[in-house]
Amino acid sequence: MIKKKARHMLIWSLTLTLLLSLTACSGSKNSNGQEPQSGDTSSSPAAPLSSDQPNWKNDISPITFDWYMNFSWFANKWGGDATSKYITKKTGVSVNFIVPAGNENEKLNTMIASGSLPDFITLAFNADGVKSMIEGGLVEPLNKLADEYDPYFYKVADPAKLAWYTQEDGNVYAYPNSSASPKDFKKYSSKYTSNQTFMVRKDMYEALGKPDMRTPEGFLAALKAAKEKFPDVNGQPLIPLGLHEFTDTGNYSLEGYLQNFLAIPYEKDGKLYDRSTDPEYVKWLKTLRQANEEGLLSKDIFIDKRPQMEEKISQGRYFAMLYQRSDMAPQQNALYANDPNSVYIAVDGPANSKLEPPTLAGPGISGWTVTLISKKAKDKKRAIQFLSYLISEEGNKDLYLGEKGVTYDTIDGKDQFKPEVLKLLNSDRSSFDKKYGASYTFWMMQDTNLSLTWAPPSIAPFKQPEDWTKGKTHSFSEFEDINPTGNSKEGIAKTKNDQLWSKTLPKLLLSKSDADFDQAFAEFLEKRDKNGYKLVQEFQQKKLEKNRAKLEGVAK
C-alpha cells in the first residue's frame, strides 16, 4: 500500500515538474513569441492593460528598437546625451537609428522590395514610401496594436489626427509629428510661425539702404548692388541668391515657397488651381532668368547639397536666401557669435503685382513626418507602448525638457531649462544636441502644440525671423497629401511630371532669353499633358473633396 502511494507521488511530482518546465519555456518569450533580449523580464505575469494609465510602465526591461530615419542629414545618436539616457533609464528602451548614407528613396525602396523593415520607420508624410509600405502589408495598423496591447494609446493620440490618417480599410498606420488640426490652428494661430522666409544678410542689407525687394526691378537691383559692393566674403565670391537644393523633383524654394510669397491661391471657384502657370509666378521665374543673364545666379546653387549650403551659410557667403529659417539655425548661431550684424534677417521678399502680403504655410494636420511600426517589429507590444509614451504629454516633455535636475528645473514657478543648458542651446545647437539631447533633438514624435508650454522666449538671432512670419501664417490642411503615389496610373504620371519639372526648371533659369524661356516652358506643358496631367488633376480634386469631408468630420 505504501509502495503504491509512493509510486503515485513520484508520478505526480514528475508531471508537475514537466508542466513547470513547459510553462517556463513558454514564458521565456516576449509578446510576439521571440526570445527576449538580455535582461528582458517580459516573462513575468502580464499586468492588466489600462486605458487610463501608461502601460509601458508594466515592462521597463532593456530592449533596443531599430528606427529608420529617411533623412540622410539626420546625424544624432541615441544614448550619448543626457535626455536619451534618461528616457532609456525610465522606459528600458534604447534606439538604434538607421540613416541612409546617400539617396533616401533608393534605400527605402530597397528595404520595401526586400520585405524587411526595421521596427520603426519615420519619413515625410507625403513620401511615396508610406503608401508602398501600407499597400504591401509591411506595417501594422496602429489601432489594432492599441486594441491588443495598449488601449492607453487612444487617450494620448489626437482623435483628429487619427481620423485624418484613417485609410479606406478603416485602419491607421501612421502617426504624425508637428501636426496642427483646424482646432489647434484656431487655438494657437497667434503663436504659430512659418518656416518659409526670405532672408538677407543684415549688415549687407543695411549697407545697401534696406532696398525694397518685393518687385522684380527692386529684387534685381538689390542683388546687383550687393554683388558690386561686396564682391568677396573673406576671400571667396559672394553668392547673391541662395535657394534650397535642386532635387529629382524640383526645388522647394522655387515652387510652393515662391508661390506662397506671391499669395497665389490654391483653388479658384472650388477647383484646384494650377499655380505653376499663374502669370505672377511665371513673371518671377523670368525675373530669376534675367538674374542669371546678369551674372547674379551662382553656378553653386544648381549643384550644392545641404552640407555644402550649410558651410556657405556659416561663412555668410549668401546675400539673400529664399529658404527655410529653421534649416539654418546652427549656422545663424555661429554667425551671431562671430558678429551679430552678420546674421540673416527676414524681410519682405518677392510679391505679386498688387504687393499683397505673403500667405505662408503654417503647421497642417498632416504634420511634417509620420512614423509607422513594421510588421516585423521585434516586440509589437513594447513598440506601440513606446510610441504611446513618445506622443503623450509626458513623453513630449521628456523629449523637450529632458530630466529634471539635469537639464531643467522649476524656476519661478515654471518648468524651464537650467541657465547653463539654455545658454548652450542658444549659442551652440550642435554641442547642445550631443551633450543634452533635449529641445526635440529626437523630433520623430514632437508635438509642437505641447512644446509651446515649455519653450523659452525666442532670442536673437532667431526671434526676428520668427516674428516676421506671424500674421502671415495660414493653414492649408485641406490641400495636403492630395498627390497620387505608387504604381497607379495617376502615381506614375505624377512621378514622370515631377522628374520632367526637375529637368525643366534649371533650363528655364538658364535660358538665354525670354523667348527661349517661353519655348522651354511650352514644351514642358505639352509633355506634362502627354504624361497624364489631367489624370493627376482629377485625382487631386477628388482627394481634395475627401480631405474637406474629413476636416468637416473632425471639426464636429
ZASE-472033 format. One record per residue: residue in three letters; x, y, z of N, C-alpha, C in turn. Coordinates in steps of 0.1 Angstrom, whole numbers, plus 2048, in hexadecimal, padded with zeros to 3 digits. Last residue first. Layout:
alaXYZXYZXYZ;...
This chain:
lys75BAAD69674FAAA69E753AA36AB;ala774AAE68B76FABA691763AB769A;val775A9567E77EA9768A779AA3692;gly763A9966A760A8F674768A91680;glu771AAC65B764AAF661760AA666C;leu787A9D654789AA865D77CAAD663;lys77BA8A643782A8664F783A91659;ala772A9B62F768A9463676EA8F643;arg78BAA4626781AAE62B777AA7634;asn796A8D61C79CA94627793A9D62E;lys784A88606785A7F61278BA8561E;glu78CA9D5F677EA9D5FB77DA93607;leu7A6A965F17A3AA35F8795AA25FE;lys7A3A7F5E37A9A7E5F07A6A8B5F8;lys797A8A5CB790A805D3795A7F5E2;gln7ADA995C37A0AA05C6798A975CF;gln7C1A865BE7C3A905C97B6A975CD;phe7B6A785A97B8A715B57B9A7B5C1;glu7B5A8D5967A9A8659A7AAA7F5A7;gln7D1A915937C8A9C5987BBA9659D;val7D9A795897DEA7D5967D5A8859B;leu7CDA795707CAA6E57A7CEA72588;lys7D9A8F5647CBA8F5677C7A85571;tyr7F3A865607F1A9056A7E2A9156E;gly800A725507F4A6F5587F0A79563;asn814A7753F817A6E54A80BA6B553;lys809A8B52F80BA7E52A80DA73534;asp80CAA15417FEA9C53D7FFA8E538;arg827AA3542820AA154E812A9B54B;lys82DAAA528831A9D52D82AA99539;glu822AC452981EABA51F821AAC523;leu831AD153D822ACF53E81DAC5535;phe84AAD0532848AC953E839AC7540;glu847AE051C84BAD251A848ACA526;ala843AF8529838AF352083BAE451E;phe85CAFC534850AFA53D845AF4535;ala86CAFF51E86FAF4527863AF1530;gln861B16513861B0A50B863AFE514;asp865B29527857B26523857B1951B;phe881B2952787AB2553386CB2152F;asp886B3450F88BB27511883B2151D;ala87BB4D514876B4550987AB3750B;asp88CB5752787EB5452B877B4C520;ser8ACB475248A2B52521895B4E526;lys8BBB3152C8C2B3D5288B9B49526;ser8B3B1F54A8B0B2353C8B7B30539;leu8B7B175638C3B1855C8C0B1C54D;leu89DB1456D8A5B1E5738B2B2156B;leu894AFE55D88DB0B55C896B16562;lys8A6AEA5648A6AEF5568A0AFD555;pro89EAE557F8ABAEB57C8ACAF156E;leu883ADB578885AE6580893AED57E;thr885AC2569881ACE563885ADB56B;lys88CAAF57B895AB1570892ABF569;ser876AAF58C884AB159288EAB4587;trp861AAA57B863AB7580871AB9586;leu866A8F576866A9856B868AA6570;gln861A8559086EA8458A870A8D57E;asp846A8B59284FA9159B85DA90596;asn83CA7C57D83BA8A57C844A91586;lys840A62586846A6657A847A75579;thr831A6359E83FA6159F846A65592;lys817A6559281CA7059B82CA6F59C;ala815A4D584814A5A57D81AA65586;ile815A3B599820A3B58F820A48588;gly7FDA435A680AA445AD816A445A4;glu7EBA3C5937ECA4A5977F9A4D59E;lys7EEA215917F0A295857F2A38589;ser800A165AE7F4A185A77F7A2159B;asn817A115BE817A0C5B0809A0E5A9;gly81CA2E5D281CA205CF81BA1D5C1;thr804A4A5D5811A445D7810A355D2;pro7F4A6A5D07F5A5B5CE803A565D0;asn7F0A835E87F7A7E5DD7F6A6F5DC;ile7E6A8D5FF7DDA8B5F47E3A855E8;asp7F2A966187F1A886147E7A8560A;glu7DFAB461D7EAAAB6207E7A9D61B;phe7CBAC561B7D2AC360F7DEABA611;glu7C1AC86347B8AC262B7C0ABE61E;ser7D5AD86427D3AC96447CBAC263A;phe7E1AF06427DDAEB6357DAADC636;ser7E0B0C6567DFAFE6567DAAFA648;his7F9B276577ECB216547ECB12654;thr809B44661809B366617FBB30660;lys80CB5E66680DB5A65880BB4B656;gly80CB60681802B6767A802B6566B;lys82FB5B682823B5B689819B64682;thr847B5E67583EB5566F830B56676;trp857B6E686853B73678848B6B672;asp85CB5E69B852B6969D84EB6E68F;glu871B4F690865B4869585AB53695;pro885B6268A87FB5A67F872B54684;gln88AB6B6A6885B7469B87FB6C690;lys893B556B5886B5C6B8881B646AC;phe8ACB4B6B08A0B446AB893B4C6AC;pro8C5B546BA8C0B596AD8B3B536A7;ala8B0B626D38B8B646C78C2B586C6;ile897B4B6E18A1B566E28A8B586D4;ser878B416EE882B416E388BB4D6E4;pro873B3370E871B3E70487CB3E6FA;pro871B0F70E876B1C713873B27709;ala856AF970F860AFF706864B0C70D;trp841AED71C84EAEC722859AF471B;thr82AAF170D82AAF371C837AF4722;leu830AE96F482EAF86F682EAFB705;ser82FACE6F383CAD56F683BAE46F8;leu816AC76EA81AAC56F8826ACD6FC;asn819ACE6CF80FAD56D7812AD36E6;thr82CABD6C582FACB6C6825AD36CC;asp836AA06CE829AA66CD82CAB56D0;gln84CA886BF84AA956C683CA9A6C3;met855A6F6B8847A706BC844A7D6C3;met86FA756AF866A6C6A7858A6D6AB;trp884A836B9878A8B6B586DA826AF;phe89BA876CD895A7B6C7886A7F6C5;thr89EAA06D68A9A9B6CE8A4A8E6C6;tyr88AAAE6E4886AA66D8892AA36CF;ser898AB86FA892AC26F0890ABB6E3;ala8B5AA37008A7AA87038A3AB16F8;gly8D0A9B7008C6A936F88B7A976FB;tyr8E8AA270E8DBAA17158D0A9A70D;lys8FEA9E6FC8FFA9D70A8F2A9B711;lys8F5A9F6E18FEA946E58FEA936F5;asp8E5AB66E18DFAA96DD8E8A9E6E3;phe8F8AC96E88EDAC76F18E7AB96EE;ser908AC96D290EAC46DF903AC16E8;ser8F6AD46C08FCAC76BD902AC16CA;arg8EFAED6CA8E5AE36CA8EBAD56C8;asp8FBB046DC902AF96D48F8AED6D4;ser8EBB186E88F8B1B6E28FFB116D9;asn8D4B0E6F28D4B1B6EB8E1B1E6E4;leu8DDAF87008D2AF66F68D3B036EC;leu8EEB037138F3AFB7098EAAF96FD;lys8DAB107238E5B1871C8EBB10711;leu8CAAFC72C8C5B057238D0B0D71B;val8DDAF173D8D8AE97328D2AF2728;glu8E1B047508EDB007488E8AF873C;pro8C6B0775B8CDB127548D9B0D74B;lys8B0AEC7538B9AF275C8C2AFD754;phe890AF174389EAEC7438A6AF474D;gln873AED75987AAF374E889AEF74F;asp854AEF76885EAE6763866AEB757;lys84EB0B77E84DB05770858AFB76E;gly854B18795847B11794844B0B787;asp86EB20793863B2A793856B24790;ile875B0078687BB0D789870B18788;thr87AAE078886FAE978A875AF678F;asp893AD676F88EAD777D881AE077D;tyr8A6AC275989CACC75C899ACC76B;thr8BBAB07578BAABA74C8AFAC574F;val8BBAA77728C6AA57698C6AAF75E;gly8A4AAC77F8B0AAD7878BCAAC77E;lys892A97769891AA277389EAA177C;glu89CA9074989AA8B75689BA97760;gly88BAA072D895A97733892A92741;leu87BAB171F882AB672A88DAAD730;tyr873AA0708876AAF70787FAB4712;leu870A86710877A8970487BA97702;asp860A8A72786DA84728876A8771C;lys849A9571A850A9D72485EA97726;asn842A7F70B846A8B70484DA9470E;gly83AA6D71F845A6A71684BA7670F;glu825A7B72B830A7773383CA7472A;glu813A7D716819A8971B825A86723;ser81BA636FD814A6970881AA7670D;ile82BA596EA821A636E5819A696F1;leu83BA476F8841A526F1837A5D6ED;tyr828A34703830A3D70C835A49704;ser820A296EB816A306F381DA396FD;leu838A1C6E3832A276DB828A2F6E3;phe839A096F7844A146F783FA1F6EE;gln8239FA6F1823A016FE82EA0C6FE;ile82B9F06D881F9F96D981FA006E6;ala8429E16E18439EB6D78379F56D8;arg8399CE6F38429D96F88439E46EE;lys82A9BF6E08249C56ED82D9D06F2;lys83C9B76CD8329C06C982B9C76D6;asp85C9B26CA8529B16D68479BB6D3;lys8679B46B186C9A96BA8639A76C6;ala8549B96948599BE6A185C9B36AB;lys84A9B267C8559A968185B9AF68E;lys8399C56758339B867983D9AE67F;ser8439E56838459D967A83D9CD67F;ile832A026888389F768F8389EB685;leu839A2467E832A1867D839A0D684;thr836A4867F83DA3C683834A30683;val83AA6466A831A5A67083AA4F674;thr841A8866A844A7A66783AA7166E;trp82FA9E66C83BA9F66483FA91660;gly80BAA0669818AA1670824AA2667;ser7F1AA06617FAA9565D807A95664;ile7E7AB866A7E3AAC6717ECAA066D;gly802AD166B7F6ACB6667F3ABE66D;pro811AF0673810AE1676802ADD671;gly811B06657813B03665812AF4667;ala81DB1663A818B0A64081CB0864E;leu814B3863381EB2E637817B2263D;thr80CB4D61E804B4362580CB37628;pro818B6F61E819B6161B80FB59623;pro804B8C61680CB8561F80DB7661B;glu806B9B5F57FEB95600808B8D609;leu80EBAA5DE815BAA5EB80EBA65F7;lys802BA55C77FABAD5D0802BB05DD;ser814B945BB814BA15B580BBAB5BE;asn823B815D781BB835CA81AB915C6;ala845B805E2837B825E4830B835D7;pro863B765F285BB775E684CB775E9;gly864B8261486AB7E608861B7F5FC;asp86AB94631861B92626868B8E61A;val882B8064587DB8D63F872B8A635;ala895B7365F889B71656884B7F652;ile8B8B716608ACB766668A1B7465B;tyr8D7B6266A8CCB636608BFB67666;val8F4B726788E9B686778DFB6B66C;ser906B8567C908B7D6708FEB7266F;asn904B926948FFB99688900B9167B;pro910B826A7902B836A78FCB8A69A;asp92AB6E6A0926B7C69E917B7D69D;asn92DB556AD939B5B6A7936B6A6A5;ala914B4E6B691FB4E6C092BB556BA;tyr906B4F69E903B596A890EB596B3;leu911B3A690912B4768B910B51696;ala908B256A0916B2769D919B35699;asn8ECB2769E8F3B286AB902B2B6A9;gln8E8B226838E5B306898ECB32696;gln8EFB086828F8B1167C8F5B1F680;pro8D9AFC6908E7AFB6968F1B0568F;ala8C3B0567F8C4B0A68D8D3B08692;met8BBAFF6668C7B066678CAB0B675;asp8A2AF46678ADAEC6618BAAF2662;ser891B0766F895AFE6798A1AF5674;arg88BB16657894B1C661899B1166B;gln88EB0C636887B09643890B0D64F;tyr891B2761E896B1B62588EB19632;leu8A0B39609892B3560B892B27611;met8B8B506128B5B426128A6B41613;ala8D4B6660B8C6B6460D8C3B5560C;phe8F0B6260C8EAB6F6108DBB6D613;tyr905B496198F9B4D6128F5B5B616;arg91AB4562B91DB4861D911B4B614;gly91EB3F645918B4B642919B4F633;gln928B2764E932B3164A92CB3E646;ser910B1A652919B1D65E924B2765B;ile909B17637901B1F640909B2364C;lys91CB0462F91CB12629914B1C631;glu915AEE63E922AF3640923B0263B;glu8FBAEA6348FDAED64290BAF3645;met901AE261A8FAAEF61C8FCAF362B;gln90EACA61E915AD561890EAE261A;pro8F8ABB629904ABE63190DAC962B;arg8E4ABD6148E2AC36218EFAC5628;lys8F5AC25F48ECABB5FD8ECAC260B;asp8F9AD55D68FCAD35E58F1ACB5EB;ile8F1ADA5BC8F8ACD5BF8FAACB5CE;phe8E6AF35B98E0AE85B28E6ADA5B5;ile8F4B045C88E7B015CD8E0AF65C5;asp90DB085BA90CAFF5C78FEAFB5CA;lys90AB1A5A7909B0C5A3908B035AF;ser8F7B365B2903B2E5B2900B205AE;leu8E7B505A28E5B425A88F2B3A5A7;leu8EFB675968EBB685A48E7B5A5AA;gly8F4B6C57C8FFB675848FCB67593;glu8DFB7356C8E7B7E5718F2B7957B;glu8D3B5B5688D9B6155D8E2B6D561;asn8C9B575828D4B4E57D8DBB55571;ala8B5B6A5828C0B6B58C8CCB62588;gln8A5B6056E8ACB6C56C8B8B6E576;arg89BB4A57D8A2B485708ABB5456D;leu88DB58590899B505948A1B4D588;thr879B62580882B6B58888FB6458C;lys86DB4B579874B5356F87DB5D575;leu861B4559186BB3C58C873B43581;trp850B5B59285BB5A59C865B50598;lys83EB5457E845B6157E851B61587;val833B3D58883BB3D57B844B4957A;tyr824B4859D82FB3E59F838B3E594;glu811B5859081BB5E59A827B5559C;pro803B4558080CB4F57A816B56583;asp804B23588800B3058C809B3B586;thr80DB0958580BB11579805B1F57C;ser80EAFE59E81AAFF596819B07589;arg7F4AFC5A87FDB075AD809B095A4;asp7D8AF459E7E6AF059A7EFAFC59D;tyr7C1AEE5B87C6AF85AE7D5AF35AB;leu7A4ADB5BE7B3ADC5BF7B8AE55B4;lys785AEB5C378DAE25BB79CAE55BE;gly777AFF5CF776AF25D577EAE75CD;asp780B175C3772B125C1770B035C5;lys7A0B0C5C5798B175C078AB115BD;glu7BCB065DA7B0B025D37A9B0E5CE;tyr7D2B115E47D3B025E27C7AFE5DA;pro7DFB315D97D5B285DF7D7B195DC;ile7FDB415E17F5B3A5D67EBB305DC;ala80EB515EF800B505F37F7B4A5E8;leu828B525EB820B595E1811B585E4;phe830B405FF834B4E60082CB575F6;asn826B295F4820B2E600824B3D602;gln837B265DE829B285DB822B2D5E8;leu84FB215EC84EB2D5E483FB305E1;tyr848B095F884DB1460084AB215F8;gly840AF75E4837AFB5EE83BB085F5;glu85BAFF5D184DAF95CF844AFF5DA;leu874B065D886EB0C5CC861B065C8;ser87AAF85EF87AB075EF873B0D5E3;tyr87AADD5E7870AE25F086FAF25EF;asn87EAD15C7885AD95D187AAE05DA;gly87DAB15B987DABF5B7884AC75C2;thr881A965BB873A9A5B9872AA95B7;asp89BA915C0896A8A5B5887A8D5B3;thr8A6AB25CA8A4AA45CC89EA9E5BF;phe8B9ACD5D58B1AC85CA8B1AB85CC;glu8B6ADB5F68BDAD45EC8B3ACF5E1;his8AAAFD5FB8ABAEF5FF8B1AE75F3;leu8BFB195F38B3B125F28B5B045F9;gly8CEB3A5F28CEB2C5F68C0B265F6;leu8DEB535E08D1B4D5E48D3B3E5E7;pro8F9B5B5DE8EEB655E08E1B5F5E5;ile915B525ED90AB4B5E68FEB545E8;leu936B5F5EB928B605F091FB585E7;pro954B4B5EA949B535E393CB535EB;gln96BB50606963B475FD958B4F5F6;gly977B6161797FB5C60D978B52603;asn962B6862896EB6262E975B5A623;val950B6C60D94DB6A61C959B62621;asp94EB835F2954B785F9950B78608;pro93EB995EA942B8E5E0947B815E7;phe92BBAD5F4931BA25FC935B975F3;lys922BBE5E0928BC45ED92FBBA5F5;glu919BAD5CC923BB85C992ABBD5D6;lys907B9D5D9913B975D291EBA15CF;ala8F4BB05E28FCBA75EB908BA15E5;ala8EABB95C98F2BC25D28FABBB5DD;lys8DEBA25C08E9BA85B88F1BB15C1;leu8CAB9E5D38D4B945D08E0B995C9;ala8BCBB65CF8C2BB35DC8CDBA95DA;ala8B2BB45B58BBBBF5B88C3BBC5C5;leu8A1B9E5B78ADB9D5AF8B7BA85B2;phe88EBA95C8895B9D5CC8A2B9C5C4;gly884BBF5BB88BBC15C7893BB55CB;glu878BB15A5882BBC5A388BBBE5AF;pro865BA05B1870B9B5A987CBA55A7;thr85FBAB5D385CBAB5C5868BA55BD;arg869BA85ED85CBA25EA859BA15DB;met87FBB45F8881BA95EF875BA25EB;asp88BBD260087FBCB5FF880BC05F4;pro8AABD46138A2BD5607895BCD607;lys8BBBE06298AFBD862B8A5BD961F;gly8D3BEB6228C8BF46248BBBED626;leu8E8BDB6218E2BDE6148D6BE7615;ala8EDBD663B8F7BDE6348F2BE2626;glu8D8BC46408D8BD26468E1BDB63F;tyr8E1BAE6328D4BB462F8D3BC2634;met8F9BA86408F9BAC6328EDBB362E;asp8F0BA265A8FABAD6578FABB2649;lys8DEB8C6558DAB9865B8E3BA4658;arg8D6B7A6398E0B7C6428DFB8B648;val8B4B6F6378BFB776328C9B7963D;met89AB5962F8A4B5D6388AFB65631;phe87AB5162F883B5762688EB5E62F;thr86BB3263B870B3F63D879B44631;gln859B1A64B85BB2063E85FB2F63F;asn851B1166385FB0F660863B16652;ser83AB2467683DB1C66A84CB1B669;thr829B21696832B2868D834B1F681;tyr810B266AE816B1E6A381FB2769A;lys803B376BF810B326C3817B2B6B7;ser7EAB3B6B57F2B466B8800B436BB;ser7E0B206B37E4B276A77ECB346AA;tyr7D7B0E6C67E5B136C77E9B1C6BC;lys7BCB096C17C0B0B6CE7CEB126CF;lys7BAB056A57B2B0F6AB7B7B136B9;phe7CBAEF6A37CFAFC69D7C7B076A2;asp7BEADB6B17CBAE06B67CEAEE6B0;lys7A9AD869F7A6ADC6AD7B3AE26B3;pro7B6ACE6897B0ADB6887ACAE1696;ser7D5AC06977C8ABF6917C1ACD690;ala7F6ABD6907ECAC66967DFAC468F;ser815AAC697807AAC6917FEAB6698;ser82EAA169E82CAAF69A81FAB2692;asn829A7F69282FA8969B82BA97696;pro810A6668D818A7168981FA78695;tyr80EA4368880BA4E691815A5968E;ala7FFA29674809A33676805A3E680;tyr7EAA186717F7A12670802A1C674;val7CAA106797D3A1B67A7E1A1567A;asn7AEA036667B9A0266F7C2A0E66E;gly79AA02653796A056607A1A0566B;asp7A2A0063979E9F364079B9F564F;glu7A8A1963379BA1462E798A07634;gln7B8A276517B8A226437AAA1D63F;thr7BCA436657B5A366637B4A33654;tyr7C7A5B6697D0A516647C9A43663;trp7B2A6A6747B9A6E6687C1A63661;ala7ADA5C68C7A3A5C6817A9A60674;leu7C5A6169A7C1A536967B7A5368B;lys7C2A7D69C7CDA776947CBA69691;ala7ACA7E6AD7ACA8569F7B7A7F696;pro7B4A716C47AAA6B6BC7A9A716AE;asp7D5A6D6CD7CBA776C97C1A716C0;ala7DEA566E77DEA5A6D97D3A646D6;val7D9A507027E3A5A6FF7E4A5F6F0;lys7C5A3E7017C4A4970A7CDA54706;tyr7CCA2A6F07C1A326EC7BFA3E6F5;phe7E1A1E6FE7E4A256F27D9A2F6EE;tyr7D5A0E7117DAA1B7167DDA2470A;pro7D39F57077C89FE7057CBA0C70A;asp7E99E16FB7EA9EE7027DE9F7700;tyr7E59C86EE7F09CA6F87F09D7700;glu7CE9C76DE7D39BB6E47DD9BD6EF;asp7C99E16D77BE9D96DC7C39CD6E3;ala7E29E96CD7DD9EF6D97D29E76DF;leu7E39DA6B67ED9D86C17E89DD6CE;lys7CE9E56A97CD9D76AD7D79D46B7;asn7D89FF6A57CB9FD6AD7CA9EF6B1;leu7ED9FC6947EFA006A27E39FE6AB;pro7F39E16807E99EB6837EB9EF692;glu8159DC67680A9D967E8009E467F;val8239D76558229DE6618159DB669;leu8229CA63D82E9C964482E9D0652;gly80F9C862980D9C16358199BF63E;gly8119D86138199CC6138179C361F;glu8039EE61A7FD9E56108049D860F;ile8169F962D8089F66318029EB627;met82C9FE61D82D9F562981F9F062D;ser822A0F60A828A026068299F9611;lys81BA25618810A1E612816A1060E;val834A2D62182AA2B62A81FA22624;gly844A3260A847A2661283CA2361C;asp83FA4B601839A3F5FA83AA33602;ala838A6361A842A5B61383AA4F60C;asn82AA7462A826A7361C82FA6A614;phe838A7564382AA70642825A6D634;ala858A6764384FA72640841A6D63E;leu85EA4E65C860A5464F856A5F64D;thr868A33670864A41670868A47663;ile861A1467E865A1B672860A29672;phe86C9FA694865A0769286AA0D685;asp8799E168F86E9E26978659EE695;pro8819DE66B8849DF6798789E1681;leu8759C66538769D465887A9D4666;ser8759B363787B9B464487D9C2649;gly86F9B261D8659AE6268699AE635;ser87F9BA6098839AE6108799A961A;ala8719D16018729C65F88769B95FF;ile8779E16188699DD6148699D160B;met8929E461588D9DE62187F9D961E;thr8939F25FD89A9E65FE8949DE60A;asn885A0A60387FA005F98869F35FA;leu897A1561588AA1161A884A07610;lys8AEA1A6048AFA126108A1A0C615;glu8A2A2B5F18A8A1E5ED8A9A155F9;asn89AA41601890A395FA896A2B5F6;glu8B3A4C60A8A9A4661389FA3D60C;asn8D3A485FF8C5A4B5FB8BBA44603;gly8E8A426198E6A4960D8D8A4C60A;ala8E5A356328F2A3D62F8F0A46623;pro8C9A356478CFA3363A8DBA3B638;val8CAA296688C9A3565F8CFA32652;ile8BDA1C6858C2A186788BFA2466E;phe8C2A1D6A78BEA2469B8C5A1E68F;asn8B8A0B6C18C3A0A6B78BEA116AA;val8AEA136E18ABA146D38B8A136CB;ser8A1A036FF8ACA0A6F78A8A0A6E9;val88BA0271A88CA0270B899A0A707;gly886A0573488D9F97308909F8722;thr87BA1D73E872A13737878A06734;lys88FA2974D881A2A751879A1F74B;lys8A7A2573F8A6A2274D898A21752;thr89FA317278A2A237278A1A1E736;ile89CA4B72F890A4472A893A3572A;tyr8B7A517368ACA527408A0A4A73C;lys8C4A4F71E8C8A467298BDA46734;ser8B8A647118B5A5670C8B9A4C717;thr8C2A7A7218B4A7771F8B1A6971B;ala8DEA7A7208D7A7872D8C9A7472B;asp8EDA657068E9A7270C8E1A6F718;gly8F1A4D6FA8FDA556FD8FAA62704;gly8D9A416F38E1A3B6FE8EDA43702;trp8D7A436D08D0A416DD8DAA3B6E7;lys8E4A5D6BB8E4A4F6C08DEA4E6CE;asn8DDA7169F8DDA6F6AD8DDA606B1;ala8DAA786848E8A736898E8A70698;phe8CAA7A6668C8A776758D4A7167A;trp8CDA7B64B8D4A856538D2A83662;ser8BDA6863F8CBA6663F8D3A6F648;phe8A1A5B64B8A7A686498B6A6764A;asn88FA48655891A49647896A57643;met899A3366E897A4266C89AA4465D;tyr890A1767F895A1C673890A2A671;trp89AA0769C891A12697897A1868A;asp8989EB6B089F9F16A48959FB69E;phe8989EB6D38919EB6C78999F16BC;thr8A19D76EE8A69E16E489E9E06D7;ile89A9D47118979D070389C9DB6FA;pro8999CC7338A09D172889C9CC71A;ser8789D17438849C974188C9CE734;ile8619DC74B86C9E57488799DD746;asp8419D774B84D9D07478579DA742;asn82D9E875482D9DB7588399D2754;lys830A017488369FF7558369F175A;trp821A007318309FD72F8369FB73D;asn808A0873780B9FA73881A9F6736;pro7FCA23749806A1F73F809A10741;gln7D8A2374E7E6A247537F0A1E749;asp7C0A1E7417C2A2A7487D1A2D74C;ser7BEA057387BBA0F72E7BDA1D734;ser7D59EA73F7CD9F57447CA9FF738;leu7D89C77447DA9D373B7D09DE73F;pro7E69B675F7DA9BA7587DD9C7750;ala8079A875A7FE9B07627F29B4759;ala81198675580D99374F80499A758;pro82C97876881D978765819986760;ser84B97975684397A76383497B75F;ser85897A73F85396D74284A96E74F;ser86399373C856992737850984739;thr87C99B74387499574D866993749;asp89C99A73588D99B73288699473D;gly8B79977378B099F7418A19A073F;ser8BC9957158C29937228BB99C72C;gln89C98F7058AA9947058AF993713;pro88897170088B97F705899982704;glu87D9616E38869616EE88996F6F3;gln85B9666D98699676D78719666E4;gly83F9696DC84595C6DB85495B6D8;asn8389826E183797E6D383D9706D1;ser83E9886FB8309886F782D9846E8;asn85997070085297D70284497C6FC;lys86095271385F95A706856966708;ser85E94372986B94972686B951719;gly84793672C84794473285494A72E;ser84C91D72184392671A84493471F;cys85E91473486291672685991F71F;ala84E91474B85991C74A85E91F73C;thr83B90074383790E746842918745;leu84B8EA7428458EF7368408FD737;ser8528E875D85D8E97538578EF746;leu83A8E37698418EF76C84C8F2762;leu8358CA75D82C8D575B8338E275D;leu8498BA7688488BC75A8408C8756;thr8438BC7838508C177F84F8C4770;leu82B8AE78382B8BC7878388C3782;thr83389577C82A89C77482A8AB777;leu84488E79284988F78484089777B;ser83088D7A683B8967A7842899799;trp82087979D81A88679F82589179F;ile83286379F82C867793826875793;leu8368637BB8418667B283C86A7A4;met81D85E7C582386A7C982F86E7BF;his81A8437BB81184E7B781785C7BA;arg82E8367CA82F8377BC8268427B6;ala8248397E48318407E18328417D1;lys80E8297E280C8377E581883F7E1;lys81B8107DE8118157D480F8247D6;lys82880E7F783080E7EA8278147DF;ile81380C80981C81780A8248197FD;met8087F480080080080080980C800;
